[in-house]
Structures are given as C-alpha cells and as structure tokens.
Amino acid sequence: MTMVKIFVMETMAVSKFKATCLAVLQQVRRTGQPVRITRRGEPVADVVPPGPPQRPDGWLGALSDRTRITGDITVPSSDLVTWDVEDA
C-alpha cells in the first residue's frame, strides 16, 4: 500500500500578503509549503520554496564537465607560437 500525501495550498489575499510578506516568506521557507496570492479571488502569484542549489561549489569547477585539455599545459605559450617580427 502506497501512502500519498496531499497538501492543500494555502491562499491569501494580496492585501494580507503585503502586510505580512516577510512572515509568509519565512513560513514558506520553514515548512516548504507554497502559498497562493489572490486578488479578488483570482490567483496572481504562487510563493514557493526555492529548489536545490544548481552547483553547491559555486563558480569554481562549473565547466569541469564541459572542457577537454589537449596537449601539454605546462609548456609556456611562447614555446608553442613562432612569431614573425619585422623591424619597423
């Protein structure tokens, strides 16, 4: 037997949300339950908890799975290029 949890989304008038915005944001973050904001009974927005972070390590290593190193990366770049220099 599989248990299914069903949550009813809390609704709140935009005027009440405006007055208690910070408390509502704290509640959504703490409980993980979204809140629907309405104006005259019509939904205008859903306040939802944030998803998991994209990369916990930040920008360091962000492209590690998208790059490929070819050749010897310890050789100075001046050894790889021959320059033709003309005296002016």
Legacy VTK file of the C-alpha trace (Angstrom):
# vtk DataFile Version 3.0
C-alpha trace
ASCII
DATASET POLYDATA
POINTS 88 float
0.000 0.000 0.000
1.409 3.359 -1.060
0.824 6.419 1.091
0.219 9.625 -0.806
0.394 12.939 0.990
-1.879 15.610 -0.391
-1.254 19.196 0.624
-3.799 21.927 0.123
-2.113 25.136 -0.968
-2.844 27.991 1.392
-4.389 31.025 -0.311
-4.004 34.584 0.851
-5.367 37.916 -0.326
-2.759 40.237 -1.768
-3.563 42.852 0.892
-2.783 40.379 3.706
0.370 39.225 1.890
1.524 42.825 1.570
1.100 43.347 5.308
2.789 40.065 6.317
5.212 39.461 3.452
8.328 38.660 5.491
6.444 36.307 7.807
4.910 34.474 4.818
8.332 34.090 3.189
9.748 32.673 6.438
6.799 30.264 6.702
7.259 29.004 3.128
10.984 28.509 3.675
10.444 26.749 7.015
7.552 24.459 6.013
8.257 24.018 2.300
4.551 24.564 1.565
3.653 27.090 -1.161
1.208 29.951 -0.662
-1.065 31.255 -3.443
-1.639 35.025 -3.525
-5.013 36.156 -4.852
-6.625 39.428 -5.883
-10.422 39.431 -5.759
-10.339 35.634 -5.612
-8.195 35.252 -8.761
-4.665 33.828 -8.379
-1.905 36.318 -9.181
1.198 34.567 -7.799
2.485 31.499 -6.012
5.174 31.827 -3.364
7.136 28.578 -3.498
10.242 27.390 -1.654
13.500 27.529 -3.615
14.747 24.433 -5.368
18.080 22.797 -4.639
21.147 24.880 -5.480
22.416 24.424 -9.027
26.024 23.903 -8.013
26.946 23.880 -4.346
30.597 24.597 -5.177
29.783 27.940 -6.822
31.601 29.024 -9.949
34.795 27.072 -9.258
34.710 23.983 -11.410
31.460 24.999 -13.117
32.783 23.955 -16.551
34.787 20.922 -15.438
32.479 18.516 -17.227
32.378 20.628 -20.408
36.086 21.120 -21.169
38.879 18.978 -22.507
42.604 19.564 -22.135
44.727 18.577 -25.129
48.485 18.737 -25.238
50.918 19.735 -22.523
49.516 22.542 -20.399
52.820 23.052 -18.570
54.679 24.365 -21.640
54.916 28.173 -21.792
52.761 29.567 -24.575
55.760 31.328 -26.128
57.199 27.891 -26.989
54.047 26.994 -28.931
53.947 30.000 -31.243
56.516 31.192 -33.738
56.395 34.943 -34.200
57.419 36.711 -37.384
58.597 40.140 -36.319
59.539 42.816 -38.833
61.709 45.735 -37.849
59.971 48.998 -38.468
LINES 1 89
88 0 1 2 3 4 5 6 7 8 9 10 11 12 13 14 15 16 17 18 19 20 21 22 23 24 25 26 27 28 29 30 31 32 33 34 35 36 37 38 39 40 41 42 43 44 45 46 47 48 49 50 51 52 53 54 55 56 57 58 59 60 61 62 63 64 65 66 67 68 69 70 71 72 73 74 75 76 77 78 79 80 81 82 83 84 85 86 87
